[in-house]
Amino acid sequence: MFRTGGTRTRDVGRVAIGLGLMLIALSQLLEIVTPYEDVPSLRILMGGIATDPLISLAFGALLAWAAHSSVAIVLLVMSFAEKGVVPFYAAMALVIGANIGTALNPLLEGARTGEAAGRRVAVGNVITRLVGAAVALPLLSWIGPQLVQIEPNLSRAVADFHTAFNVVLGLAFLPLLGPFARLLERMLPDRIEAADPARPLYLDEAASETPSIALGLAAREVLRMVDVLDSMIEGVADALRLRDREALSRTRRLDDVLDGLNREIKQYVTRLDPESMTDDEHRRLEVILTFSLNLESAGDVIERDITAFAAKNFKRGVELLPDAMQDVEAAFAAVRTNLRSAASVFMTGDARAAKVLTQQKAEFRRRETDAIRTHFADLRDRNRSTAKQAPPLDLLRDIKRLNDHLVAGAAYPVLEASGDLMPSRIVDDGGNG
């Protein structure tokens, strides 16, 4: 079945192989332990454990926890009972302990750090077994003789007790599952965790089988990057205007969000099967990756350059004069407007809107040229009280680079697809530009 069957048959074969290996291991365990059953020290140890049902229960729980298997301990106890190493009532107490011990493993090792739902299952399992032990332990002196009358073979009787204990326990708690589950929910409520802004909200793995839907979801996630970048621009502008160091720190942290979303989007779309995608879908995937990458690069300009400029000014106590601050705020406002236009071009693919967005590069070059002229004029005559302070050239260049990423990420792919994007602005040998 494992070698020649289909997917489902192969899985069934794998399960059968695993079950067979487990049974082989248990039989080997018994073969190893059997020669030691008549060792005097073992009989003295087991005789001491058998003096008190609670001690037997605790010992059985410890063995099952260490072995990670109640079945292995039950088989071992069956062998001890058949050889007379332990009396039958102590064997039953060991079996109850084994059922408790095997329930401790997921509680102590796995579910403790997992989701609340997983911890509820593990805790509920332990509680049910503890309740069963509390009821069954005082009745062992009555259950033992009755069970031996039905099954004189002590080894078989131990196995029957193990089965009956679990069946009766399951039937007893089955009608109580509803209220028991509600009790566990009150005992272990869901943890309320702050939402991670870098975690994608729309990248559904189930939709990856349909590329058109998956690309639409990826585009929706890219729009979240637009919102994050807009918050970064607003934050750094406020930090410069108000000299707010906390706003500067918040802006830097937002760059990590932008990087995380860009990484998740790239991993999501690159997992799509290229053979199942049409040419249009391939082009859309490239547009998504291009815009996402440029948004992330724009965030790097803010985080590495603009916030560094602001932090250096704060440290030196430098404050922009009103005229320069007004020009800087106007540049930031223009970038935010172009960011919204870039998002629209990205979603609609409109060539006319892409051309309008591209023309904004000339506007930012004009701002830079005006700032240079003002700067030189200020250097020529620093004594004039009416001189206008130029905005910092480094800052304006960084804002211009920020805008360039928006144009390259949103407008250029659209203009290239429509044939409206020239390969180069350099004049060729034939005199054409």
C-alpha positions in Angstrom: 0.0 0.0 0.0 2.8 2.4 0.9 4.8 1.8 -2.3 2.2 1.4 -5.0 -1.0 3.1 -3.8 -2.3 6.5 -4.4 -2.2 9.4 -1.9 -4.9 8.1 0.5 -3.8 4.4 0.2 -0.1 5.5 0.8 -1.2 7.3 3.9 -3.0 4.3 5.2 0.1 2.2 4.5 2.2 4.6 6.4 -0.1 4.4 9.4 0.0 0.6 9.3 3.8 0.6 9.2 3.9 2.9 12.2 1.5 0.7 14.1 3.5 -2.3 13.3 6.8 -0.7 14.4 5.2 0.3 17.6 3.9 -3.2 18.4 7.4 -4.6 17.5 9.0 -2.2 19.9 6.5 -3.1 22.7 7.2 -6.8 22.2 10.9 -6.2 22.3 10.5 -4.2 25.5 8.7 -7.1 27.1 11.4 -9.6 25.9 14.0 -7.3 27.5 12.2 -6.9 30.8 11.0 -10.5 31.2 14.3 -11.9 32.4 14.4 -9.4 35.2 11.0 -10.2 36.6 12.4 -12.8 39.0 15.2 -10.6 40.3 14.8 -10.3 44.1 15.4 -6.6 44.2 12.7 -5.9 41.6 10.2 -7.9 43.6 11.1 -6.1 46.7 10.7 -2.7 44.9 7.4 -3.7 43.4 6.3 -5.2 46.8 6.9 -1.8 48.5 5.0 0.0 45.7 2.1 -2.3 46.0 1.6 -1.6 49.7 -0.4 1.5 49.0 -2.7 2.2 45.9 -1.7 5.9 45.8 2.0 4.9 45.6 1.2 2.4 42.8 -0.8 5.1 41.0 2.0 7.7 41.3 4.6 5.1 40.2 2.5 4.2 37.2 2.0 7.8 36.2 5.7 8.4 36.5 6.5 5.4 34.2 4.0 6.4 31.6 5.2 10.0 31.6 8.8 8.9 31.1 7.9 6.3 28.4 5.4 8.6 26.7 3.2 5.6 26.3 0.5 4.2 28.5 0.2 1.1 26.3 3.8 0.2 27.0 3.3 0.5 30.8 0.0 -1.4 30.6 1.8 -4.3 28.8 4.5 -4.2 31.4 2.0 -4.3 34.2 0.2 -7.2 32.5 3.5 -9.2 32.5 4.1 -8.3 36.1 0.6 -9.4 37.1 0.9 -12.7 35.2 4.3 -13.5 36.9 3.0 -12.5 40.3 5.4 -9.6 40.7 2.5 -7.4 41.8 -0.9 -8.3 43.2 -3.9 -7.6 41.0 -5.2 -4.6 42.9 -1.8 -2.9 42.7 -1.7 -3.7 38.9 -5.0 -1.9 38.5 -3.7 1.1 40.4 -0.6 1.1 38.2 -2.9 1.1 35.1 -4.8 4.1 36.4 -1.6 5.9 37.0 -0.4 5.0 33.5 -3.6 6.7 32.1 -2.8 9.8 34.1 0.9 9.9 33.2 0.3 9.7 29.5 -2.1 12.7 29.7 0.7 14.8 31.4 3.0 14.8 28.4 1.0 17.2 26.1 0.2 19.3 29.2 3.8 19.7 30.3 5.6 19.7 26.9 3.3 20.9 24.1 0.1 22.7 24.9 1.7 24.9 27.6 3.1 27.3 25.1 0.5 26.8 22.4 -2.9 28.3 21.8 -5.5 28.4 24.5 -7.7 25.8 22.7 -4.8 23.3 22.7 -4.2 23.9 26.4 -7.9 23.4 27.2 -7.8 20.0 25.5 -4.7 18.9 27.5 -6.0 20.2 30.8 -9.4 18.7 30.2 -7.8 15.3 29.4 -5.9 15.4 32.7 -9.0 16.5 34.7 -11.1 13.7 33.3 -8.5 11.1 34.1 -8.0 12.5 37.6 -11.8 12.3 38.2 -11.8 8.8 36.9 -8.9 7.9 39.2 -10.6 9.5 42.2 -13.8 7.4 41.6 -12.1 4.1 40.7 -9.3 4.0 43.3 -11.6 3.4 46.3 -13.5 0.7 44.4 -10.5 -1.4 43.5 -11.1 -3.8 46.3 -14.6 -4.5 44.9 -13.7 -4.3 41.2 -10.8 -6.7 41.5 -12.6 -9.8 42.7 -15.5 -9.2 40.3 -13.2 -8.8 37.3 -11.2 -12.0 38.2 -14.4 -14.0 38.3 -15.1 -12.9 34.7 -11.5 -13.2 33.5 -9.3 -15.5 35.7 -6.2 -14.8 33.5 -4.6 -11.9 35.4 -2.8 -10.6 32.3 -6.0 -10.5 30.4 -7.8 -9.0 33.4 -5.4 -6.1 33.5 -6.0 -5.4 29.8 -9.8 -5.6 30.3 -9.6 -3.1 33.3 -7.6 -0.7 31.2 -10.2 -0.8 28.4 -13.1 -0.6 30.8 -11.6 2.3 32.6 -11.3 4.4 29.4 -14.7 3.4 28.0 -16.6 4.1 31.2 -14.7 7.4 31.6 -15.6 8.4 28.0 -19.3 7.5 28.4 -19.5 9.3 31.8 -18.1 12.6 30.4 -19.8 12.5 27.0 -23.0 14.2 28.2 -21.0 16.8 30.2 -18.8 18.0 27.3 -20.8 21.2 26.8 -20.6 22.6 30.3 -17.1 21.1 30.8 -15.9 22.9 27.7 -17.4 26.2 28.9 -15.7 25.7 32.3 -12.4 25.2 30.6 -12.9 28.3 28.5 -13.4 30.4 31.7 -10.4 28.7 33.3 -8.2 29.3 30.2 -9.5 32.2 28.2 -8.0 33.2 24.8 -5.0 35.4 25.1 -5.6 38.9 23.8 -2.5 39.8 21.9 -1.8 43.1 20.2 -2.2 42.8 16.4 1.1 42.6 14.6 0.9 45.4 11.9 3.5 43.5 9.9 1.4 40.4 9.6 -0.5 40.2 6.3 -4.3 40.3 6.5 -5.3 39.3 3.0 -2.8 36.7 1.8 -5.0 33.6 1.9 -3.0 30.5 1.1 -6.2 28.7 0.0 -6.5 31.2 -2.9 -3.1 30.4 -4.3 -4.7 27.7 -6.4 -6.4 30.5 -8.4 -3.8 33.0 -9.5 -6.2 35.7 -10.4 -7.7 35.7 -6.9 -4.3 35.4 -5.3 -3.0 38.4 -7.2 -6.0 40.5 -6.2 -5.3 39.6 -2.6 -1.7 40.5 -3.0 -2.6 43.9 -4.5 -4.9 44.5 -1.5 -2.0 43.9 0.8 0.2 46.3 -1.2 -2.4 49.0 -0.5 -1.7 48.4 3.2 2.0 49.2 2.4 0.7 52.5 0.9 -1.1 53.3 4.1 2.1 52.5 6.2 4.3 54.7 3.9 1.8 57.5 4.2 1.9 57.3 8.0 5.7 57.4 7.8 5.7 60.5 5.6 3.2 62.2 7.9 5.2 61.1 11.0 8.6 62.4 9.8 7.0 65.7 8.7 5.4 66.2 12.1 8.7 65.3 13.8 10.5 68.0 11.8 7.8 70.6 12.4 7.3 69.9 16.1 10.8 68.6 16.9 9.1 65.5 18.3 11.6 62.7 19.0 8.9 60.2 19.8 7.3 60.8 16.4 10.7 60.1 14.8 10.9 56.8 16.7 7.4 55.7 15.6 8.3 56.5 12.0 11.4 54.3 12.2 9.4 51.4 13.7 7.0 51.7 10.8 9.8 50.9 8.4 10.0 47.4 9.9 6.3 47.0 9.2 6.9 48.0 5.6 9.8 45.5 5.3 7.7 42.7 6.8 4.7 43.3 4.5 7.0 43.5 1.4 8.7 40.2 2.4 5.4 38.4 2.9 4.0 39.6 -0.4 7.0 38.5 -2.3 6.9 35.1 -0.8 3.2 34.7 -1.4 3.2 35.7 -5.1 6.4 33.8 -5.9 4.8 30.6 -4.7 2.1 30.8 -7.4 2.4 28.1 -10.1 3.8 30.0 -13.2 2.5 27.4 -15.5 -1.1 28.0 -14.4 -0.9 31.7 -15.0 -1.8 33.7 -18.2 0.4 36.3 -19.8 -1.7 39.1 -18.2 -1.4 37.5 -14.8 2.4 37.3 -15.2 2.5 41.0 -16.0 0.3 41.8 -13.0 2.6 39.8 -10.8 5.6 41.9 -12.1 3.6 45.1 -11.4 2.8 44.0 -7.9 6.5 43.1 -7.1 7.7 46.3 -8.7 5.4 48.6 -6.7 5.9 46.7 -3.5 9.7 46.9 -3.8 9.6 50.6 -4.6 7.4 51.3 -1.6 9.8 49.4 0.6 12.7 51.4 -0.9 10.8 54.6 -0.3 10.4 53.6 3.3 14.2 53.0 3.5 14.8 56.6 2.2 12.7 57.9 5.1 14.2 55.6 7.7 17.9 55.8 6.7 18.1 59.4 5.4 15.3 61.7 6.3 14.9 60.6 9.9 18.8 60.6 10.2 18.7 64.3 9.0 16.0 65.1 11.6 17.9 63.3 14.4 21.1 65.2 13.6 19.3 68.5 13.7 17.7 67.6 17.0 21.1 66.7 18.4 22.7 69.9 17.2 19.8 72.1 18.2 19.3 73.3 14.6 15.8 74.5 13.8 14.5 75.3 10.4 13.2 78.9 9.9 9.5 79.3 8.9 10.3 79.9 5.2 12.4 76.8 4.9 9.9 74.7 7.0 7.1 75.9 4.8 8.9 74.7 1.6 9.7 71.3 3.3 6.1 70.8 4.4 4.9 71.7 0.9 7.3 69.0 -0.5 6.0 66.4 1.9 2.4 67.3 1.1 3.1 66.9 -2.6 4.7 63.5 -2.0 1.6 62.3 0.0 -0.6 63.4 -2.9 1.6 61.6 -5.4 1.5 58.5 -3.2 -2.3 58.4 -3.4 -2.1 58.9 -7.2 0.5 56.1 -7.4 -1.9 53.8 -5.5 -4.7 54.7 -8.0 -2.4 54.1 -11.0 -1.3 50.7 -9.5 -4.9 49.5 -9.1 -6.4 50.9 -12.4 -3.4 50.8 -14.8 -4.6 54.0 -16.4 -1.9 55.4 -18.7 -3.2 59.0 -18.6 -3.0 59.1 -14.8 0.5 57.5 -15.0 1.7 60.3 -17.3 0.4 62.9 -14.9 2.2 61.2 -12.1 5.4 61.0 -14.1 5.2 64.8 -14.8 5.5 65.4 -11.0 9.2 64.5 -11.3 9.7 67.8 -13.2 7.9 69.6 -10.3 10.3 68.1 -7.8 13.3 69.1 -10.0 11.9 72.6 -10.1 11.7 72.6 -6.2 15.3 71.5 -6.0 16.5 74.1 -8.5 14.6 76.9 -6.7 16.2 75.8 -3.4 19.7 75.9 -4.9 19.1 79.4 -6.3 17.8 80.6 -2.9 20.7 79.0 -1.2 23.3 80.8 -3.4 21.4 84.0 -3.0 21.5 83.6 0.8 25.3 83.0 0.6 25.9 86.1 -1.4 24.1 88.4 1.0 23.8 87.0 4.6 23.4 90.5 6.0 20.1 91.3 4.4 17.3 90.9 7.0 14.8 90.1 4.2 16.8 87.2 2.9 14.9 84.0 2.7 16.4 80.9 4.1 16.6 78.0 1.6 15.3 74.6 2.7 18.1 72.1 3.3 19.2 70.7 -0.1 20.0 67.2 1.3 16.4 67.0 2.7 14.8 68.1 -0.6 16.9 65.6 -2.5 15.8 62.8 -0.2 12.1 63.8 -0.6 12.7 63.9 -4.4 14.2 60.4 -4.2 11.1 59.3 -2.3 8.9 60.6 -5.1 11.1 58.9 -7.7 10.3 55.6 -6.1 6.6 56.2 -6.3 6.8 57.1 -10.0 9.1 54.1 -10.8 6.9 51.7 -8.9 3.5 52.8 -10.2 3.8 54.8 -13.4 6.7 53.3 -15.3 5.2 49.7 -15.5 1.9 51.1 -16.9 3.7 53.4 -19.4 6.0 50.6 -20.5 3.0 48.3 -21.1 1.3 51.0 -23.2 4.5 51.8 -25.2 4.6 55.4 -23.8 7.9 55.0 -21.9 11.1 55.9 -23.7 14.1 53.7 -23.2 16.3 56.7 -22.4 16.3 60.5 -22.1 19.8 60.7 -23.6 20.0 62.0 -27.2 21.2 59.2 -29.5 23.6 59.6 -32.4 20.7 60.3 -34.8 19.7 63.3 -32.8 16.6 61.7 -31.3 16.0 61.9 -27.5 
